[in-house]
């Protein structure tokens, strides 16, 4: 069987080729839904319990940025990095939402996306 190479995206039940930007964005969204440390491929992968778990604190966004960047390194994605994570939802909201600023390492301006 041939190896699968990044960038790929989930297309229903299938994987298909996509641009690297779209693949990184989808990967970050998957990380937002995955519990931290639950994936054997990278102990740094996953954000869900870092940001919204019972042990979450306001300083966890800094930890989450470090963990995302470590997970990207583990996966061999060295041309993108997360610059910041900001909580968008109001205090007391049922679900939290976050904006993540990502940046290509060779560009000056970051791109924002919502998780």
BADOVEX-19028 format. One record per residue (C-alpha): residue in three letters; x, y, z. Coordinates in steps of 0.5 Angstrom, whole numbers, plus 2048, in hexadecimal, padded with zeros to 3 digits. Layout:
<sites>
<'ALA', <X, Y, Z>>;
...
</sites>
This chain:
<sites>
<'UNK', <800, 800, 800>>;
<'UNK', <803, 807, 7FE>>;
<'UNK', <804, 80C, 804>>;
<'UNK', <7FF, 812, 805>>;
<'UNK', <802, 819, 805>>;
<'UNK', <800, 81F, 808>>;
<'UNK', <7FC, 823, 805>>;
<'UNK', <7F6, 81F, 806>>;
<'UNK', <7EF, 821, 808>>;
<'UNK', <7E9, 81D, 80A>>;
<'UNK', <7E3, 81D, 805>>;
<'UNK', <7DE, 819, 808>>;
<'UNK', <7E1, 812, 809>>;
<'UNK', <7E6, 813, 804>>;
<'UNK', <7ED, 816, 804>>;
<'UNK', <7EF, 81B, 7FE>>;
<'UNK', <7F4, 820, 7FD>>;
<'UNK', <7F3, 827, 7FE>>;
<'UNK', <7F8, 82D, 7FF>>;
<'UNK', <7FC, 82E, 805>>;
<'UNK', <7F9, 834, 808>>;
<'UNK', <7F2, 830, 808>>;
<'UNK', <7F5, 82A, 80B>>;
<'UNK', <7F8, 82D, 811>>;
<'UNK', <7F2, 831, 812>>;
<'UNK', <7EE, 82A, 812>>;
<'UNK', <7F3, 827, 816>>;
<'UNK', <7F3, 82D, 81C>>;
<'UNK', <7EB, 82C, 81C>>;
<'UNK', <7EC, 825, 81D>>;
<'UNK', <7F1, 826, 823>>;
<'UNK', <7EC, 82B, 826>>;
<'UNK', <7E7, 825, 826>>;
<'UNK', <7EC, 820, 829>>;
<'UNK', <7EE, 81F, 830>>;
<'UNK', <7F5, 821, 831>>;
<'UNK', <7FA, 81B, 831>>;
<'UNK', <7F5, 816, 82F>>;
<'UNK', <7F8, 815, 828>>;
<'UNK', <7FE, 810, 828>>;
<'UNK', <802, 813, 822>>;
<'UNK', <803, 81A, 826>>;
<'UNK', <802, 81B, 82E>>;
<'UNK', <801, 822, 82C>>;
<'UNK', <7FB, 821, 828>>;
<'UNK', <7F4, 823, 82A>>;
<'UNK', <7F2, 829, 82D>>;
<'UNK', <7EB, 828, 830>>;
<'UNK', <7EC, 827, 837>>;
<'UNK', <7F2, 82C, 837>>;
<'UNK', <7ED, 832, 836>>;
<'UNK', <7E6, 82F, 838>>;
<'UNK', <7E7, 82A, 83D>>;
<'UNK', <7E6, 82A, 845>>;
<'UNK', <7ED, 82C, 846>>;
<'UNK', <7ED, 832, 841>>;
<'UNK', <7F0, 838, 843>>;
<'UNK', <7F1, 83F, 840>>;
<'UNK', <7F9, 83D, 83F>>;
<'UNK', <7F7, 837, 83B>>;
<'UNK', <7F7, 83B, 834>>;
<'UNK', <7FE, 83C, 834>>;
<'UNK', <7FF, 834, 836>>;
<'UNK', <7FB, 833, 830>>;
<'UNK', <7FF, 837, 82B>>;
<'UNK', <805, 833, 82E>>;
<'UNK', <802, 82C, 82D>>;
<'UNK', <7FF, 82E, 826>>;
<'UNK', <806, 830, 824>>;
<'UNK', <809, 82A, 827>>;
<'UNK', <804, 825, 823>>;
<'UNK', <805, 829, 81D>>;
<'UNK', <80D, 827, 81D>>;
<'UNK', <80B, 820, 81F>>;
<'UNK', <807, 81F, 819>>;
<'UNK', <80D, 823, 815>>;
<'UNK', <809, 829, 813>>;
<'UNK', <80E, 82E, 814>>;
<'UNK', <80C, 834, 810>>;
<'UNK', <806, 836, 814>>;
<'UNK', <805, 838, 81B>>;
<'UNK', <800, 83A, 820>>;
<'UNK', <801, 841, 822>>;
<'UNK', <7FB, 842, 827>>;
<'UNK', <7F4, 83F, 82A>>;
<'UNK', <7EF, 844, 82C>>;
<'UNK', <7E8, 842, 82F>>;
<'UNK', <7E2, 845, 82B>>;
<'UNK', <7DD, 843, 82F>>;
<'UNK', <7DA, 847, 835>>;
<'UNK', <7DB, 844, 83C>>;
<'UNK', <7D5, 83F, 83E>>;
<'UNK', <7D4, 83D, 837>>;
<'UNK', <7D2, 836, 836>>;
<'UNK', <7D7, 835, 831>>;
<'UNK', <7DE, 838, 831>>;
<'UNK', <7E1, 83B, 82A>>;
<'UNK', <7E8, 83D, 828>>;
<'UNK', <7EB, 840, 823>>;
<'UNK', <7F2, 83E, 821>>;
<'UNK', <7F7, 842, 81D>>;
<'UNK', <7FC, 83E, 819>>;
<'UNK', <802, 840, 815>>;
<'UNK', <806, 83D, 80F>>;
<'UNK', <80D, 83E, 812>>;
<'UNK', <80F, 841, 80C>>;
<'UNK', <80A, 847, 80C>>;
<'UNK', <809, 84D, 811>>;
<'UNK', <801, 84D, 811>>;
<'UNK', <7FD, 847, 815>>;
<'UNK', <7F7, 845, 813>>;
<'UNK', <7F1, 844, 818>>;
<'UNK', <7EC, 83E, 818>>;
<'UNK', <7E7, 83C, 81D>>;
<'UNK', <7E7, 835, 821>>;
</sites>
